[in-house]
């Protein structure tokens, strides 16, 4: 779901509120390409909302779903005629969509391969769920968010930073302005010290 659809009942859409504060962030970041910056920033905020929804509850029942996928995969393997028939139907559906719209998927994915990939991905999610430590997932999402802000500013010819002496700066201001428009997990864990640490780590990666 896009941030253009996320909002409280009768409230102004989040995307509109983000657009309203972007000029202030652009100015403090010294952005030279505002159109690029605004497009990138909207994507960063949208991604923050999507990642926030992929919390622990989204990892529930992965084992059960994987078992069902594997069972379906075995049934198709044991019954090649059914597998060929399903792929034929899939091909006809693809052709129909191509006739209706030029935006249809370009490639016809093999059903067996798709099931294999799904099973593999679900197995990976199971392992991720087992290894999860409280707060680590949220910390990673916040880190990706801040990196997205820094990337957006840099690609638009500007820069967001934190003053080591007073703990202020354009990055701190940007986060403070965006916080009211972000999910709950962004309302903490983004202190000036943390932002400065993330900025330093981001700089090291860019130098490599």
C-alpha positions in Angstrom: 0.0 0.0 0.0 1.4 3.4 -1.0 1.5 6.4 1.4 -0.9 8.1 -1.0 -3.5 5.7 0.5 -2.3 5.8 4.1 -4.0 8.2 6.3 -6.4 8.5 9.3 -10.1 8.8 8.5 -10.9 12.3 7.2 -7.2 13.3 7.5 -5.0 14.6 4.8 -3.0 11.9 3.0 0.5 11.4 4.2 2.0 12.1 0.8 0.5 15.5 0.8 1.9 16.3 4.2 5.3 15.0 3.2 5.3 17.2 0.1 4.5 20.2 2.3 7.6 19.8 4.5 10.0 18.8 1.7 10.9 22.4 0.7 12.2 23.0 4.3 14.4 19.9 4.1 15.6 20.8 0.6 16.7 24.2 1.8 18.7 22.9 4.8 20.3 20.2 2.7 21.3 22.6 -0.1 19.6 20.4 -2.7 20.4 21.4 -6.3 17.9 19.1 -8.0 14.6 19.5 -6.1 12.5 17.3 -8.5 14.9 14.4 -8.1 15.1 14.9 -4.3 11.3 15.0 -3.9 10.8 11.8 -5.9 13.5 10.0 -3.9 12.1 11.3 -0.6 8.6 10.1 -1.3 10.0 6.7 -2.1 12.0 6.7 1.2 8.9 7.5 3.2 6.8 5.0 1.3 9.4 2.3 1.9 9.5 3.2 5.6 5.8 2.5 5.9 6.0 -0.7 4.0 9.0 -2.0 6.0 7.2 -1.1 9.3 4.3 -3.3 8.3 6.6 -6.2 7.8 6.9 -6.7 11.5 7.0 -10.0 13.6 3.3 -10.7 12.8 4.1 -10.9 9.1 6.5 -13.9 9.8 3.7 -15.9 11.5 2.6 -19.2 9.9 5.6 -19.3 7.5 6.2 -23.0 8.4 2.6 -23.9 7.5 2.7 -21.9 4.2 6.0 -23.5 3.2 4.6 -27.0 4.0 1.6 -26.2 1.7 3.9 -25.0 -1.1 6.1 -28.1 -0.8 3.0 -30.3 -0.9 1.7 -28.6 -4.0 5.2 -28.9 -5.6 5.2 -32.6 -4.8 1.7 -33.1 -6.3 2.7 -31.4 -9.5 5.9 -33.4 -9.7 4.0 -36.7 -9.2 1.4 -35.6 -11.8 3.3 -34.1 -14.8 0.1 -34.0 -16.9 -1.5 -31.7 -14.4 1.6 -29.6 -14.3 1.7 -29.2 -18.1 -2.0 -28.3 -18.1 -1.6 -25.6 -15.5 1.3 -24.1 -17.4 -0.8 -24.2 -20.5 -3.6 -22.3 -18.7 -1.0 -19.9 -17.4 0.2 -19.3 -20.9 -3.3 -18.6 -22.2 -3.9 -16.2 -19.3 -0.6 -14.4 -20.1 -1.6 -14.0 -23.8 -5.0 -12.7 -22.8 -3.4 -10.1 -20.5 -1.0 -9.1 -23.3 -4.0 -8.4 -25.6 -5.7 -6.4 -22.9 -2.8 -4.3 -21.7 0.8 -3.5 -22.7 1.8 -3.4 -19.0 1.4 -7.1 -18.5 4.3 -9.2 -17.2 6.8 -9.8 -20.0 8.0 -13.3 -19.1 5.9 -16.4 -18.3 7.4 -17.8 -15.1 7.6 -21.6 -14.9 5.2 -22.9 -12.3 7.6 -25.4 -10.8 10.4 -22.8 -10.6 8.0 -20.4 -9.0 7.1 -22.9 -6.3 10.7 -23.8 -5.7 11.6 -20.1 -5.2 8.6 -19.7 -2.9 9.6 -22.7 -0.8 13.2 -21.4 -0.6 12.1 -17.9 0.4 9.7 -19.2 3.1 12.5 -21.4 4.5 14.7 -18.3 4.7 11.9 -16.5 6.5 11.6 -19.3 9.0 15.3 -19.1 9.8 15.1 -15.3 10.0 12.2 -15.6 12.5 14.2 -18.0 14.6 17.2 -15.7 14.7 15.3 -12.5 15.3 16.4 -10.6 18.4 14.0 -8.1 20.0 14.5 -4.7 18.5 17.1 -5.8 15.8 14.6 -5.8 13.0 13.4 -2.3 13.9 16.9 -1.1 14.2 17.7 -2.3 10.7 14.6 -0.6 9.3 15.6 2.7 10.9 19.1 2.4 9.5 17.8 1.8 6.0 15.5 4.8 6.4 18.4 7.1 7.4 20.6 5.7 4.6 17.7 6.5 2.2 17.6 10.1 3.4 21.3 10.5 2.9 21.2 8.9 -0.5 18.4 11.1 -1.7 20.2 14.3 -0.6 23.5 13.2 -2.2 21.9 12.2 -5.5 20.1 15.5 -5.6 23.3 17.5 -5.2 22.9 18.2 -1.5 23.9 16.9 1.9 22.3 16.0 5.3 24.5 16.0 8.3 24.9 16.3 12.1 27.0 18.8 14.0 29.3 16.9 16.3 29.5 19.9 18.8 25.8 20.7 19.4 24.0 17.6 18.1 22.0 19.6 15.6 22.1 19.7 11.8 20.1 19.2 8.6 19.8 15.4 9.1 18.4 15.9 12.6 16.0 18.5 11.4 14.8 16.3 8.5 14.1 13.4 10.8 12.3 15.6 13.3 10.1 17.0 10.5 9.3 13.5 9.1 8.7 11.7 12.4 5.1 12.7 12.8 4.4 11.2 9.4 6.2 7.9 10.1 5.1 4.7 11.9 5.6 4.1 15.6 9.0 2.4 15.3 10.5 5.6 14.1 9.4 7.6 17.1 12.5 6.3 19.0 16.0 5.1 18.3 16.9 8.1 16.1 18.8 10.4 18.5 21.3 12.9 17.3 24.1 10.5 18.4 22.6 7.6 16.5 22.1 9.7 13.4 25.7 10.9 13.5 26.9 7.3 13.9 24.7 6.2 10.9 26.0 9.1 8.8 29.6 8.1 9.6 28.9 4.5 8.6 27.2 5.7 5.4 30.3 7.8 4.5 32.6 4.8 5.0 30.4 2.7 2.6 30.5 5.4 0.0 34.3 5.6 0.1 34.7 1.9 -0.6 
